[in-house]
Amino acid sequence: MDRFGSNDHPRRKKHVVAFLRDITERKRAEKKIQELAFTDNLTGLFNRNYLEKLVADIEPDNQHHLAVVVIDVDNFKLINDTQGHLEGDRLLCKISKDIERFASAQIVAFRLGGDEFALVINGLPADIQQAEAETLQLAESIRKSIESVVVTSDIQFQISASIGIAINLTTETSYEGLLKKADIALYEAKESGRNRCFLFRSHMQQKLERQVKLETGLHSALAHNELMPYLQPQFDKSLRLTGAELLLRWQHPEYGIVSPAEFIPIAEETRSIIAIELWVIEYACQLLNAWHSTPETQQLQLAINISVVHFEQTGFIESLESILSNYVFDRKLLKLELTETVALVNPEKAIARMHLLKEKGLGISMDDFGIGHASLNYLRDLPIDQLKIDKSFIDRLTSDTKVKDVVNCIITLAKALGMQIIAEGVETQEQKTILESLGCDLYQGYLFSPAVPLIEFQRFIQENSAVKH
């Protein structure tokens, strides 16, 4: 204050000091961080984090349903393994664009990870049947848009997707619960043959719980002597017994007899298949060793299935040789049944490994031929003794002339490559007559006998011996 009692000096000027800072970059960075937190790097779709946030933020409304649709690419691992991750990533980006075309204000698309995508559909009608119908129609449209054929080098892949759907009123919605139900429906779609859309139903939950129990019990099934070997006899066209396929049945303490069609995929997924198949190999060797000492049985063949998981296992051949070295029989009578898949993931390695098996004197049979993607070039190079025609062809043999033509081509091809032909799943005399006219060598199926315990198989041995004499 000056001497006149005033703060204002006649010569003093007022100044305003302002500090300006450009926060555009900071805001841009914050936005980028948020995008990264909620966006999938590869496809640009929203990710699982945003799916959880979106479902949590939806306002409860008992007049509308909310759907979660989970989409899984069928056989993607096979494509990724055989063609490389770069090709796999390209395929995922293509599929993400197919899915994103269906996005709207009410439909948000996500990539959950790997080859799994999802949609969240909000604002569906309160009437559950109408909500289900609208969601199924959308899911079918997505499935058809993904379905295509991809050709790489000399291998053709059928691209398809399996889809699971769960629907709840938004007042009953929990992220985890909806996603779990959609996953259960997806599993059912996969189990039912893939390339399908399934809505969640309560019975699917019960089926999944059974699978979990089977998975848990499988780890101790061998130790508890619950796995039982069965033999399905094989015959030539004159009905002379030539051998058998060794199959397993599981005597589960709660569920009773469980078929291999149900528990083998679980064993492969959990890799307990390796211990199981080593046990089967040991049992087969014991049986062939016993048959070797009797003239009536010393020429019988015994086929055992070897999974891709076990075949590709490091040390597979060494483990096999370790078991074989304890027994004396003609090794070519032990037929290792392999599917076409073994030649796809790493063809050169598979061919080399199969040649090693042949050098050890073992027989090799290609199982389920005609339903996979095996190249004819690989078939020519594989050291196969026997080709097994898949049951799916035999089932339609008498009703579809095109299927008959395909079977004829398979038999002609096998004969040209010096392979023996066996047909599985033969159930009628008409099927056998057609197969015989086409030049099929061996037969297996319910027309002759289902798989039976060893004690019942002895009857076929006795009958075969009586015919010879």
URPE-V557525 format. One record per residue. N is the residue number from 1. RES is the residue in one small letter. PHI is phi as a letter, one per 40 degrees, with the letter a starting at -180 (none if undefined). PSI is psi in whole degrees, -180 to 180 (none if undefined). BURIAL is b if it has 24 or more other C-alpha atoms within 12 Angstrom, else e. Layout:
N	RES	PHI	PSI	BURIAL
N	RES	PHI	PSI	BURIAL
//
This chain:
1	m	none	130	e
2	d	c	-177	e
3	r	c	-14	e
4	f	c	2	e
5	g	g	24	e
6	s	b	146	e
7	n	c	-16	e
8	d	c	112	e
9	h	c	137	e
10	p	d	-24	e
11	r	b	-5	e
12	r	c	134	e
13	k	b	146	e
14	k	c	143	e
15	h	b	141	e
16	v	b	123	e
17	v	b	123	e
18	a	b	137	e
19	f	b	117	e
20	l	b	135	e
21	r	b	128	e
22	d	c	111	e
23	i	c	11	e
24	t	d	-45	e
25	e	c	-38	e
26	r	c	-44	e
27	k	c	-40	e
28	r	c	-41	e
29	a	c	-41	e
30	e	c	-41	e
31	k	c	-40	e
32	k	c	-41	e
33	i	c	-42	e
34	q	c	-40	e
35	e	c	-44	e
36	l	c	-35	e
37	a	c	-29	e
38	f	b	6	b
39	t	b	140	b
40	d	c	129	b
41	n	c	-39	e
42	l	c	-49	b
43	t	b	-19	b
44	g	g	-3	e
45	l	c	164	b
46	f	c	156	b
47	n	b	-174	b
48	r	c	-35	b
49	n	c	-41	e
50	y	c	-33	b
51	l	d	-46	b
52	e	c	-43	b
53	k	c	-44	e
54	l	c	-48	b
55	v	c	-39	b
56	a	c	-31	e
57	d	c	-9	e
58	i	c	130	b
59	e	c	130	e
60	p	d	135	e
61	d	a	113	e
62	n	c	8	e
63	q	b	-5	e
64	h	b	148	b
65	h	b	156	b
66	l	b	136	b
67	a	b	140	b
68	v	b	125	b
69	v	b	119	b
70	v	b	129	b
71	i	b	126	b
72	d	b	131	b
73	v	c	125	b
74	d	c	136	b
75	n	f	28	b
76	f	c	-37	b
77	k	d	-39	b
78	l	c	-44	b
79	i	c	-44	b
80	n	c	-42	b
81	d	c	-38	e
82	t	c	-31	b
83	q	b	-8	b
84	g	g	158	e
85	h	c	-31	e
86	l	c	-45	e
87	e	c	-38	e
88	g	c	-42	b
89	d	c	-39	b
90	r	c	-42	e
91	l	c	-42	b
92	l	c	-39	b
93	c	c	-39	b
94	k	c	-45	b
95	i	c	-37	b
96	s	c	-36	b
97	k	c	-38	b
98	d	d	-42	b
99	i	c	-41	b
100	e	c	-24	b
101	r	c	-21	e
102	f	c	-1	b
103	a	c	149	e
104	s	a	-167	e
105	a	c	-32	e
106	q	c	-10	e
107	i	b	118	b
108	v	b	134	b
109	a	b	145	b
110	f	b	156	b
111	r	b	120	b
112	l	c	-22	b
113	g	h	152	b
114	g	f	-128	b
115	d	b	26	b
116	e	b	129	b
117	f	b	170	b
118	a	a	158	b
119	l	b	143	b
120	v	b	124	b
121	i	b	118	b
122	n	b	157	b
123	g	g	22	b
124	l	c	156	b
125	p	d	155	b
126	a	c	-30	e
127	d	c	116	e
128	i	c	-37	e
129	q	c	-41	e
130	q	c	-40	e
131	a	c	-42	b
132	e	c	-42	b
133	a	c	-44	e
134	e	c	-41	b
135	t	c	-42	b
136	l	c	-40	b
137	q	c	-43	e
138	l	c	-46	b
139	a	c	-41	b
140	e	c	-39	b
141	s	c	-40	e
142	i	c	-45	b
143	r	d	-44	b
144	k	c	-32	e
145	s	c	-29	b
146	i	c	-34	b
147	e	c	123	b
148	s	a	176	e
149	v	b	130	e
150	v	b	128	e
151	v	b	123	e
152	t	b	132	e
153	s	f	-117	e
154	d	b	20	e
155	i	b	134	b
156	q	b	127	e
157	f	b	135	b
158	q	c	114	b
159	i	c	130	b
160	s	a	173	b
161	a	b	144	b
162	s	b	142	b
163	i	b	132	b
164	g	b	141	b
165	i	b	135	b
166	a	b	136	b
167	i	b	133	b
168	n	b	156	b
169	l	c	146	b
170	t	c	-21	b
171	t	c	-16	e
172	e	b	12	e
173	t	c	132	b
174	s	b	139	b
175	y	d	-51	b
176	e	c	-42	e
177	g	c	-44	e
178	l	c	-44	b
179	l	c	-38	b
180	k	c	-44	b
181	k	c	-42	b
182	a	c	-38	b
183	d	c	-38	b
184	i	c	-43	b
185	a	c	-36	b
186	l	c	-44	b
187	y	d	-41	b
188	e	c	-40	b
189	a	c	-41	b
190	k	c	-46	b
191	e	c	-27	b
192	s	c	10	e
193	g	h	0	e
194	r	g	173	b
195	n	f	44	b
196	r	b	161	b
197	c	b	125	b
198	f	b	136	b
199	l	c	144	b
200	f	c	134	b
201	r	b	153	b
202	s	c	-33	e
203	h	c	-24	e
204	m	c	-35	b
205	q	c	-43	e
206	q	c	-39	e
207	k	c	-40	e
208	l	c	-40	b
209	e	c	-36	e
210	r	c	-43	e
211	q	c	-41	b
212	v	c	-42	e
213	k	c	-40	e
214	l	c	-42	b
215	e	c	-43	b
216	t	c	-44	e
217	g	c	-25	b
218	l	c	-29	b
219	h	c	-28	b
220	s	b	4	e
221	a	c	-41	b
222	l	c	-47	b
223	a	c	-30	e
224	h	c	10	e
225	n	f	39	e
226	e	c	-17	b
227	l	c	125	b
228	m	b	128	b
229	p	c	133	b
230	y	b	155	b
231	l	b	128	b
232	q	b	117	b
233	p	c	152	b
234	q	b	141	b
235	f	b	157	b
236	d	c	-177	b
237	k	c	-20	b
238	s	c	8	e
239	l	g	29	b
240	r	c	131	b
241	l	c	125	b
242	t	b	-12	b
243	g	i	-154	b
244	a	a	161	b
245	e	b	132	b
246	l	c	120	b
247	l	b	157	b
248	l	b	147	b
249	r	b	144	b
250	w	b	118	b
251	q	c	88	b
252	h	c	137	b
253	p	c	-25	e
254	e	b	-40	e
255	y	c	-4	e
256	g	g	-146	e
257	i	c	125	e
258	v	b	129	b
259	s	c	156	e
260	p	c	-28	b
261	a	d	-26	e
262	e	c	-43	b
263	f	c	-21	b
264	i	c	-44	b
265	p	d	-35	e
266	i	c	-42	b
267	a	c	-38	b
268	e	c	-41	b
269	e	c	-38	e
270	t	c	-4	e
271	r	g	10	b
272	s	c	-9	b
273	i	c	-29	b
274	i	c	-49	b
275	a	c	-39	b
276	i	c	-47	b
277	e	c	-32	b
278	l	c	-39	b
279	w	c	-41	b
280	v	c	-42	b
281	i	c	-44	b
282	e	c	-45	b
283	y	c	-43	b
284	a	c	-40	b
285	c	c	-40	b
286	q	c	-42	e
287	l	c	-47	b
288	l	c	-35	b
289	n	c	-41	b
290	a	c	-41	e
291	w	c	-29	b
292	h	c	-28	b
293	s	c	-3	e
294	t	b	126	e
295	p	d	-36	e
296	e	c	-20	b
297	t	b	-6	b
298	q	c	-8	b
299	q	b	5	b
300	l	c	135	b
301	q	c	153	b
302	l	b	118	b
303	a	c	135	b
304	i	b	144	b
305	n	c	134	b
306	i	b	121	b
307	s	c	158	b
308	v	c	-39	b
309	v	d	-45	b
310	h	c	-42	b
311	f	d	-37	b
312	e	c	-6	b
313	q	c	133	b
314	t	c	130	e
315	g	g	7	e
316	f	d	-50	b
317	i	c	-38	b
318	e	c	-42	e
319	s	c	-41	e
320	l	c	-47	b
321	e	c	-36	e
322	s	c	-38	e
323	i	c	-47	e
324	l	d	-34	b
325	s	c	-15	e
326	n	c	-2	e
327	y	b	157	b
328	v	b	111	e
329	f	a	168	b
330	d	c	111	b
331	r	c	-26	b
332	k	c	-15	b
333	l	c	-16	b
334	l	c	108	b
335	k	c	118	b
336	l	c	115	b
337	e	c	118	b
338	l	b	147	b
339	t	c	168	b
340	e	d	-27	b
341	t	d	-29	b
342	v	c	-24	b
343	a	c	4	b
344	l	c	-46	b
345	v	c	-48	b
346	n	a	84	b
347	p	d	-45	b
348	e	c	-44	e
349	k	c	-42	e
350	a	c	-45	b
351	i	c	-43	b
352	a	c	-41	e
353	r	c	-39	b
354	m	c	-35	b
355	h	c	-36	e
356	l	c	-40	e
357	l	c	-41	b
358	k	c	-39	b
359	e	c	-27	e
360	k	c	4	e
361	g	g	6	e
362	l	c	152	b
363	g	c	147	b
364	i	b	128	b
365	s	b	136	b
366	m	c	116	b
367	d	c	155	b
368	d	f	35	b
369	f	c	137	b
370	g	h	-13	b
371	i	b	-4	e
372	g	b	-149	b
373	h	b	19	b
374	a	c	133	b
375	s	c	145	b
376	l	c	-28	e
377	n	c	-43	e
378	y	c	-40	b
379	l	d	-39	b
380	r	c	-34	e
381	d	c	-16	e
382	l	c	135	b
383	p	c	69	b
384	i	c	136	b
385	d	c	-31	b
386	q	a	140	b
387	l	b	127	b
388	k	b	120	b
389	i	c	130	b
390	d	c	148	b
391	k	d	-31	b
392	s	c	-31	b
393	f	c	-42	b
394	i	c	-38	b
395	d	d	-33	b
396	r	b	8	b
397	l	c	-38	b
398	t	c	-9	b
399	s	b	-11	e
400	d	b	112	e
401	t	c	-29	e
402	k	c	-39	e
403	v	c	-41	b
404	k	d	-41	b
405	d	c	-40	e
406	v	c	-46	b
407	v	c	-41	b
408	n	d	-42	b
409	c	c	-41	e
410	i	c	-45	b
411	i	c	-43	b
412	t	c	-44	e
413	l	c	-47	b
414	a	c	-43	b
415	k	c	-40	e
416	a	c	-29	e
417	l	c	7	e
418	g	g	27	e
419	m	b	150	b
420	q	c	146	b
421	i	b	131	b
422	i	b	139	b
423	a	b	130	b
424	e	b	157	b
425	g	g	27	b
426	v	c	120	b
427	e	b	-15	b
428	t	b	156	e
429	q	c	-34	e
430	e	c	-41	e
431	q	c	-45	b
432	k	c	-41	b
433	t	c	-44	e
434	i	c	-46	b
435	l	c	-41	b
436	e	c	-40	b
437	s	c	-26	e
438	l	c	-8	b
439	g	h	19	b
440	c	c	141	b
441	d	c	-47	b
442	l	b	159	b
443	y	b	147	b
444	q	a	134	b
445	g	i	179	b
446	y	c	-18	e
447	l	d	-33	b
448	f	b	-48	b
449	s	a	145	b
450	p	c	178	b
451	a	c	135	b
452	v	b	159	b
453	p	c	161	b
454	l	d	-39	b
455	i	c	-33	e
456	e	c	-30	e
457	f	c	-27	b
458	q	d	-31	b
459	r	c	-40	e
460	f	c	-36	b
461	i	c	-44	b
462	q	c	-44	e
463	e	c	-39	e
464	n	c	-40	b
465	s	c	-39	e
466	a	c	-38	e
467	v	c	-41	e
468	k	c	-36	e
469	h	c	none	e
//
